[in-house]
Amino acid sequence: EDTTLVNQSRPPFCLLDVGYSQIFNICLLEVAVILMLTVLIISGNLVVIFVFHCAPLLHHHTTSAFIQTMAYADLLVGVSCLIPSLSLLHHLKGINAEVTCKVFGYMVSVLKSVSMASLACVSVDRYMAITRPLSYATLVTPCRIRACILLIWLYSALVFLPSFFGWGKPGYHGDLVEWCAVKWETRPLFTSFIVVLLYVPAAMTVCFTYANIFRICRQHTREISERRARFSPQESSPGQDGQHAPACTDKRYAMVLFRITSVFYLLWLPYILYFLLESAGIYRHPAASFLTTWLAISNSFCNCLIYSLSNSAFRKGLKRLCSFCVQLTASDGVVVSRQSEVGRRVASLATAGCHRA
């Protein structure tokens, strides 16, 4: 009986050891952060998915398939964040802590790996579009894109699968269940395995492709300025500058994707560094684990925010979706008002009939 009383009076596992409420018996700060991120990630990526389905202009680029893949993966990240939210609110008391930790850690790791691999594929796609414009349509086909997306999901699922068989922890994900922080440890071998097979190839691919993309775009811009300086405006034909318009368009679109990629790696860099330091036994701290984890997961909302602010076609699609929702709401209001008007007329006729009777 004494042990049960001690367990009941002991506060729950709070990773940051601040913001604990004795009234609600929950970690207020952690619950607030995770619930806010969960709502933002789910709502933001739902908007991105709906806009992509409603805006045909966004399907002109083959990269839209990879962007949609990222949106679905980020949406699932938001849904999976319900697990730690429910855990902190004490709604997962009856389930196995070990299974919960492993399933949540595996899900988030796979989904963020899909986002990382999709960004690498986007950079390769833009690189091929600029370096091989004539053969691009034959090289990048819808069938090959679908096969590439399928390989991304399979590869991501296989890379983190050994975590279920005791090889090690796939990464830090807040450690919101005490079992995750105490009994599930990272292993240097498994960490090196993940870094070599996922983080390093993706980062090197992105750096190589975008460096060449912007080098080629600068070269095109230099050629345009030299041609304008060589010929007067009267002598230059409209088609001379117009032939470089696709390159300028590719540069603008590449800039949007480069912003998304840069923010992705900036938010994930502290998480990866902490993961490496803890695996090597150099540094370990619960607050650093929590902050780096949820900073990285917040990228799932930043992706849709950057895309919506940077892409003009996306903004047009978003305006169209908003106007459609407004029209639908207005039409529903008109129908309701008409129904209420009919109801009032029927009531008045019934009242008049009663008086006559």
RACORTA-V895740 format. One record per residue. RES is the residue in three letters. D_FIRST is the distance of its C-alpha to the first C-alpha in Angstrom with 1 decimal. Layout:
# RACORTA-V895740
<<RES	D_FIRST> <RES	D_FIRST>>
This chain:
# RACORTA-V895740
<<GLU	0.0> <ASP	3.8> <THR	5.5> <THR	5.2> <LEU	6.2> <VAL	8.6> <ASN	9.9> <GLN	10.5> <SER	12.3> <ARG	14.2> <PRO	17.6> <PRO	18.9> <PHE	21.4> <CYS	24.6> <LEU	27.5> <LEU	29.7> <ASP	27.0> <VAL	29.0> <GLY	29.1> <TYR	25.4> <SER	24.8> <GLN	21.7> <ILE	23.1> <PHE	23.4> <ASN	20.7> <ILE	23.5> <CYS	26.0> <LEU	29.0> <LEU	31.7> <GLU	30.9> <VAL	30.5> <ALA	33.8> <VAL	35.7> <ILE	34.7> <LEU	35.2> <MET	38.6> <LEU	39.7> <THR	38.6> <VAL	40.7> <LEU	43.6> <ILE	43.8> <ILE	43.6> <SER	46.1> <GLY	48.5> <ASN	48.8> <LEU	49.2> <VAL	52.1> <VAL	53.6> <ILE	53.4> <PHE	55.0> <VAL	57.8> <PHE	58.7> <HIS	59.1> <CYS	61.2> <ALA	63.4> <PRO	66.0> <LEU	67.1> <LEU	63.9> <HIS	64.8> <HIS	68.0> <HIS	66.2> <THR	64.7> <THR	61.9> <SER	60.5> <ALA	59.0> <PHE	57.0> <ILE	56.1> <GLN	54.8> <THR	52.8> <MET	51.2> <ALA	50.5> <TYR	48.8> <ALA	46.7> <ASP	45.7> <LEU	44.8> <LEU	42.5> <VAL	41.0> <GLY	40.2> <VAL	38.7> <SER	36.5> <CYS	35.3> <LEU	33.4> <ILE	30.8> <PRO	29.6> <SER	30.1> <LEU	27.7> <SER	25.3> <LEU	25.2> <LEU	24.9> <HIS	21.8> <HIS	23.8> <LEU	23.4> <LYS	19.7> <GLY	20.5> <ILE	23.2> <ASN	23.6> <ALA	23.7> <GLU	26.3> <VAL	28.5> <THR	28.3> <CYS	29.3> <LYS	32.1> <VAL	33.5> <PHE	33.6> <GLY	35.0> <TYR	37.6> <MET	38.6> <VAL	39.2> <SER	41.0> <VAL	43.3> <LEU	44.1> <LYS	45.0> <SER	47.0> <VAL	49.0> <SER	49.8> <MET	50.9> <ALA	53.1> <SER	54.5> <LEU	55.6> <ALA	57.3> <CYS	59.1> <VAL	60.1> <SER	61.7> <VAL	63.5> <ASP	64.7> <ARG	66.2> <TYR	67.7> <MET	69.5> <ALA	70.6> <ILE	72.4> <THR	73.7> <ARG	74.8> <PRO	75.7> <LEU	78.3> <SER	76.3> <TYR	72.9> <ALA	73.2> <THR	73.8> <LEU	71.1> <VAL	68.3> <THR	68.1> <PRO	65.5> <CYS	64.8> <ARG	64.2> <ILE	62.0> <ARG	59.8> <ALA	59.7> <CYS	58.7> <ILE	55.8> <LEU	54.6> <LEU	54.9> <ILE	52.9> <TRP	49.9> <LEU	50.2> <TYR	50.6> <SER	47.6> <ALA	45.4> <LEU	46.6> <VAL	46.3> <PHE	42.5> <LEU	41.8> <PRO	41.0> <SER	37.8> <PHE	36.3> <PHE	37.2> <GLY	35.6> <TRP	38.7> <GLY	37.1> <LYS	35.9> <PRO	38.7> <GLY	38.1> <TYR	35.8> <HIS	34.7> <GLY	32.5> <ASP	29.5> <LEU	27.4> <VAL	24.8> <GLU	23.0> <TRP	23.9> <CYS	27.6> <ALA	27.6> <VAL	25.7> <LYS	26.7> <TRP	29.9> <GLU	32.7> <THR	36.3> <ARG	39.0> <PRO	42.4> <LEU	44.2> <PHE	42.7> <THR	43.3> <SER	46.9> <PHE	47.3> <ILE	46.3> <VAL	48.5> <VAL	51.5> <LEU	51.3> <LEU	50.4> <TYR	50.5> <VAL	53.6> <PRO	55.9> <ALA	54.9> <ALA	55.6> <MET	58.8> <THR	60.1> <VAL	59.5> <CYS	61.2> <PHE	64.2> <THR	64.8> <TYR	64.5> <ALA	66.6> <ASN	69.4> <ILE	69.0> <PHE	69.6> <ARG	72.3> <ILE	74.2> <CYS	73.8> <ARG	75.2> <GLN	78.1> <HIS	78.8> <THR	78.7> <ARG	81.1> <GLU	83.5> <ILE	83.5> <SER	84.3> <GLU	87.0> <ARG	88.6> <ARG	88.6> <ALA	90.2> <ARG	92.8> <PHE	93.9> <SER	94.6> <PRO	92.8> <GLN	96.1> <GLU	96.4> <SER	92.8> <SER	92.1> <PRO	88.9> <GLY	87.8> <GLN	87.7> <ASP	84.7> <GLY	83.3> <GLN	82.8> <HIS	80.2> <ALA	78.3> <PRO	75.9> <ALA	75.1> <CYS	74.3> <THR	72.1> <ASP	70.3> <LYS	69.8> <ARG	68.3> <TYR	65.9> <ALA	65.1> <MET	64.2> <VAL	61.7> <LEU	60.1> <PHE	60.3> <ARG	58.4> <ILE	55.6> <THR	55.5> <SER	55.6> <VAL	52.7> <PHE	50.7> <TYR	51.2> <LEU	50.8> <LEU	47.3> <TRP	46.4> <LEU	47.8> <PRO	44.9> <TYR	42.4> <ILE	44.6> <LEU	45.1> <TYR	41.4> <PHE	40.7> <LEU	43.4> <LEU	42.3> <GLU	38.7> <SER	39.8> <ALA	42.1> <GLY	39.3> <ILE	41.3> <TYR	39.1> <ARG	35.7> <HIS	34.1> <PRO	31.5> <ALA	33.7> <ALA	36.8> <SER	35.2> <PHE	34.2> <LEU	37.6> <THR	39.9> <THR	38.1> <TRP	38.4> <LEU	41.8> <ALA	43.0> <ILE	41.5> <SER	43.2> <ASN	46.5> <SER	45.9> <PHE	46.8> <CYS	49.5> <ASN	51.5> <CYS	52.2> <LEU	52.8> <ILE	55.4> <TYR	57.1> <SER	57.4> <LEU	58.9> <SER	61.2> <ASN	62.7> <SER	65.3> <ALA	65.3> <PHE	61.5> <ARG	62.0> <LYS	64.7> <GLY	62.5> <LEU	59.7> <LYS	62.2> <ARG	63.4> <LEU	59.8> <CYS	59.2> <SER	62.6> <PHE	61.8> <CYS	58.5> <VAL	60.3> <GLN	63.0> <LEU	60.5> <THR	58.7> <ALA	62.1> <SER	63.3> <ASP	60.1> <GLY	60.8> <VAL	64.4> <VAL	63.3> <VAL	60.9> <SER	63.5> <ARG	66.1> <GLN	63.7> <SER	63.1> <GLU	66.8> <VAL	67.5> <GLY	64.9> <ARG	66.5> <ARG	69.9> <VAL	68.8> <ALA	67.2> <SER	70.4> <LEU	72.5> <ALA	70.4> <THR	70.6> <ALA	74.4> <GLY	74.7> <CYS	72.8> <HIS	75.1> <ARG	78.2> <ALA	77.0>>
